[in-house]
């Protein structure tokens, strides 16, 4: 298996070895060793939680720069709906799109329109009688990765339909390739992303030969470029297609609202998502038909690569949806023109979503059982304070690290103190014994003296 690319990067010289990241990582992928954070690539989901919580700015995300636009004959911007949320109500979204053109893009294809398409495709998939309820949205790549590494039993519950981002990239290239009569490979499609998990998806898709999107530029980078152009933008971008429902995908609950599924559940924030997935794994939510799960609080408007406070951003996006005069939903004419019903298979996630056994103790079952028993023994000997001072998120994680040979019991400061106290007593006792064998001139007594 080829190594997974990760967009989340540790800047070692900025890391001060604090424990905030290890405490907040949802998959316990981070340890602090020798005074620096270390990321376990197998467990990392690129959710960006460590970027959000690191006060020292020692975590960042690898994204593409605008200089990459020069690599293609024609470039298309794919703005996430969350991009609109970064600007106040007085800013027309057509001005934001026009600013992207002024930045060097030749055209724009709204990912909100891709959300309209993804909504239709997902509803078509949900009509299949063989589905396992409840079905889970696969639109958030951080949630998909979380299921792969921590909840593999739920993989069959994922709706394997391309995300709005992927649908947009695929259609944007297809349409422009026919219109301009140039190969798709010479058309660059760049997603304006709110989170690092989507950067990872883009890189992995390209690694497996899926060329619908060529790069991902962070909203935080695009924001400054757009802001300085807004006062002088004229005329605004004319080619709007996305519906209000498509734009609503940018915040938590928007996907459910667009899909119009009654028996559904919406959860956002990676730690809350984990709690819901645990319930699903135990079969406690079988009455639910659909689950919309997003790793970031508030949905994509709360992504780690955005600029604005997520609650203010959500308010801005809701205002845009409310005042929208766009198409109410994807029209029948659009569906027929794109031949979507017959092409459902073309819009499935590739490669297939498979389990990543990152939490397996050992490949050999008998050794894994032995290790599990050893972990319980080590846990019983640890203080149980879960302070994180050892560099692991809690005592059980330290016990696992000890059994796996990645740590020692004296990494626990309390265990280390106990050993130091014992050693100090031994030294004191040795000193006492030594002093009783000394003469007045501090030389040792000879045998028989």
N, C-alpha and C positions, 0 to 999 in steps of 0.2 A: 504493500500500500504506500503510495507516495505521501510525503509529508504535507500536512495541511498548511497552507499559507495563513498567517495571522496578521491582521492589520494593526492590532494593539501592540505597541512597542514600549519597552522600558528604557528610559534615559538614565543609565546607571549613575552618572556623575551627579544627578539631581536627587537621587534616592537617598534618604537619610535613615532608612531602616525602621521607620515607624510601622505600626501594625494596622493602620486604617484600611489599607487595601486588602489585607488577608481577612479582616473581619467582614468586609462587605462583598467579597467575591462570592457569587452564588454557587459556584461549582468547586470551591475550595482549591482553585488552581494556582494560588500564589502562596509562597513561603518566603520568609526572610531568613537568609543564611549568610553568615559572615558580614552582617550589617547591611545587606542589600536584598531587595526583593527579587524573587526568581519566579518565572511563570511556567507552569506545566502546560506545554503546548497541547497535549491530548485533552486536557480538561477545559481549556479556555474556549469560551463561546463568542469572544469579541463583543460582548454586550456593552462594553464601555463603562461599566460601573466603577472600575478602578480609576479611569480617567476623571470621572465625576468627583470621586472622593479624595483624590490625592492633592493635598494642600501644597505639596512641593512641586507640582506639575512634572512629576517624574514619569508619568504615563502619557503617551500620545498615540495618534493613529496615523498610519501610513496612507496617504491619499495621493491622487494625481494632481499635478499642477496645470495651469492653463497653457504652459509651454507645449504640452503634448498635442494640442490642437493642430500644430504644424505638421504632424505626422500623416495627416489625411487630406484627401482632395476636397472633402465636404464634411463638415462637422455639425452634429445636432445636439442641442442641450436637452436633457431630460430632467426638468425640475420636479422634485418631490413636492407634494401638496404642502408639506411642512415649510417649504421655502416662503410661501406667501404669508405664513403666520409670523414671520420675523419682522414684518413691517406694519405700521399702524393702519387704522381704518381709512385714513385719508389717501393711502397709496392704492392706486388702481393696479390690479394684478397684470393688466396688459402692459403697464409701464415696467413692471418687473421683468416680463418676458422680453420687452424691447431692449432693456438694459443688457440682457444676456446676449442678444444679437450684437449690441455695441461692444461687448467684451471680446468678440471674435468668433462667435458661433454663426453658422450660416442659416440655421433654422432652429425651431423649438418644437418639441413634441411633449405635451403635458403628461406627466405620469398620472395625473388625476384622470385623464382620459383612459389611460391604461388601467386605472382602477375600475372605471365603468366596464371595461372589457373583462377584467378579472372577475368582477361581480357576476356577470353573465355566465362566464365559463364555470365558476364555482357552483352556481345554482344548477347548471346542467349536470355537473358531476354529482351533486347531492341527490339528484333524482334517481340515481342507480340504486336498485334494491339490495345490492350486495355490500353496501357501505356498513362500516362498523360505527355505531353511535356510541358517544357523540363524536362527530367529525371536528377536527381542529384545523384552524386556518394555518397555512404554511407561509403566510405573507411576511412574517417577521423571521429573518434568518437566525437571529440569536435564539429565538424560541425553538426553531427547528434543530439547531445545534445542541441546545439543552436537552431536547428529547433524545437525540442521538447518543449523547454521552451519559445521561442520567436516567432517562425513562424509555429505554429501547422497546419496551412492550407496547408503547403508544404510537410507534411509527406507523402502523397500519391505520391509525385514526387520522393521520394527516391528509388533508386534501392536496393531492399532488399536482395542483394547477399552478402555473407560473404566477409569480407576484406581479403587481402592477408595473414595477420597474422592468421586469423581464418582458412582459407583454409590450410595453412601450418601445423598448429597444428593438424587439423583433419586428414590429410593425413599422416603426420609423425607418429602419433600413430597407425593409421590403418596398415600402411606398416610394422612397426617394431613389432607390436603385432602378425601379421601373420608369420613374419620371425623368431621371437624368441620364438613364442608360449607362450607368457605371457600375462596376462590381461592388457588392456589399462590403467587401474587404477594404475598399478605398473610402468608405463612409465611416466616419467615427461618431459613435454615440456615447455621450458622457453624462452619467447620472449625477445630479447635484444632491448629495446624500446627507441625511441628518445623523447617521450613525456609522461606526466602524464595522459592524456586522455585515452591512450591505457592501462595504468595500471588499470584505473577505469573499462574499458571494460572487462578486464580479471577477475577482482574481481567480477563484476556483473554477468558475464557469469557463473562463478563457483557457485555463490549464487543461480542461477536459475537451477543448475544441468547440465550445459553445461561444459564438462570436456576436451575440445580440448586443452586448454592451462592452465598450472598449476601455472604459476607465470610470473613476468616481472622484468627483471634486467635492470637498466638504462645503456644507452650507456656510460655515464660519469663514472660509476663504472667499467664497462668492459674495457673501454679504457686504463686505467692505467695497468690493468693486461695483456692486449694484448701487449701493447707497450714494457713492460719489457721482454716479451718472443720473440718478433719478431727477434732480432739479432741471436737467437740460434735455431729458428724453422727449422726443417728438418725431413722428407720431407714435402712439402706442401700438403694440403688436396686434394685428387684426384677426389672426386665425384661431379663435377660441373654439374648442370642441367639448371640453370636459363639462360634465354636469355638476350640480351642487353636491350630489351624492358622492361623486368621484372625489371631489375636493375634501369631503368629510372623512375620507380614509386617513387624513393626516392626523386625526386625534382619536383617542380611544373611544370605541363605540360606533365609529363611522362606518366600519365594514359591516357590522351587524345591521345598522340602519339601512345601508345600501342594499344588502341582500334580502331584507324583509323577512328574516327568520324569527318566528315567534318564540320557540323554545330554545333560547340561546343564552349564553353566559359571556360576559365581557370582563376581562381581567388585565390589568396593566401593572408594571413594576415587576422586575424579575423575581423578587422574593415572594410576592403574592402569586405570581405565575407558578412558582415551584409548589406552593401550598395547594393550589387548584389541581396541578398535575398529579400530586400525591393522592388527592381524592379520586381523580379519574383512574389512576392505576389500581386503586382498591375497589373500583366499580361502584362508587357511591353516587355518581352523577349520571346514571344510565337514562334518566328521564330527559336529559338535555340532548338536543339534536346538533347543536353547533357551538363551538367555543372560539371566541376571538381573543387571542392572547398576544400581548405586546410587552417586550422586555422593558421599555422605557416608561416611566411614570407619565401618564397623560397621552401615551402613544408616541408617534414619530415627532410630534412637536416638542417632546422632552428628550430628544436624542442628544448624545454626548457631543455631537459636532454642530449643534445649533448655538445660537447666541443669546436669544431672549429667554427670560424666565418661562418655564413651560405652561404655567397657568395663565400668564398674560398672552402667550402665543396661542393657546387654545381659544381664549376670548377673541383674539383677532381673527382666527380662522372661522370660528362660529359666526362672527359678524359677516364675513365674506360669504359664507354659505347662505345666511339669512337674506342678504340683499341681492343674491345672485339672480340674474335674468337669463341664465343659460338653459340649455336643454334639460328637462327634468330628469331624464335617464337616457340610457343608450337606446336610440330609436330602432325600430324594426328595419328601416332602410339601411342603417349602419351595419346591423347584424348580417343582413343578406349580402351587402356589398363586400363585407370582409369574409363571408362564408364561414362564420364562426362555428356553427353547429357541426359542420362536417370536419372542421379542423381542430377539434378538441384535443386530439392526440398530439398535435404539433405544439400545443401550449401546456405540456406537462413538464414537471421539473426534471431536469437531466443534469448529472447522472442520478440514478435512483437513490433515494434516501435510505441509508443503511446504518446499522448500529455501530457505534464507536465505543468499544469496551474499555473506557478510560478508568472505570471504578473497579475493574476486576483485580483481585489480589494476586492471582497467579493463573497462568494458562492451564496448569494441571489442577484438577478439581480437588484431589486429596491434599495437595500442598496448600491450596486456597483455604480449605477447611482448617488445616493445622494453623495457618497464619491467623485466621479469624479467632481461633481459641487463644492464641498468643496475644492478640490485640486486647481481648477481654481481660486477660491477666495483667497486662501492662496498664490498662485503664484503671483497674482496681488499685494499683500502686501509685497512681498519680493523684495530685491534690483535688482535681475536679473543679478548679476555679475558672477554667476557660479564659485566662487573662490574655493569652496571645503573646506573652513575653518570650516564649520559646521560639517564636517565628512561625508557629503553626496556628491555625485559627482557633483551635480548642484542644482540649486534652485528648479526645478520641483521635483527632487528626494527628497529634503528636505520637500517639501510640501506634497508629498505622505507619507513620514515617519511621519509627524505631524498628518495627518488625520488618519493614521493607529495606532497612539498612540505610535510610536517608537521614537519620537523626540518632542521637543517643539520649539516654534518660536524663543526663545532666544538662541537656539543653533547657530543661525545666529549672527555673531559678530556685524554686523551693527545694527540689531534689538536690540541686547543686549546693544549696546552703546546708542541707542535712549532711551531705558528704564532707563539706568543709568543717562543720561542727565536730563530726566524728574524727576527722583528721587532726583537728586542733586538740581534742582531748587526748588522742594518741601521742601527739608531740609533747603535750604537757606531762603526760605520764612518763614518757621517755626522759624528759628533762628532770623530773623528780627522782627517777631511778639513777640518773646520771649524777645528780648533785650529792646523793648519799654516798657515792663512791669517790668523792673528791677529798684531797687533803686541804689543809689551810692555804697552801700555796697554789691551789687549783690544779694540782697534778693528781692523776688517778692512783688509788691505793693498789699496791701489788698484792698478789695472792698471799695470804698468810699474815699480812700486816694488820 
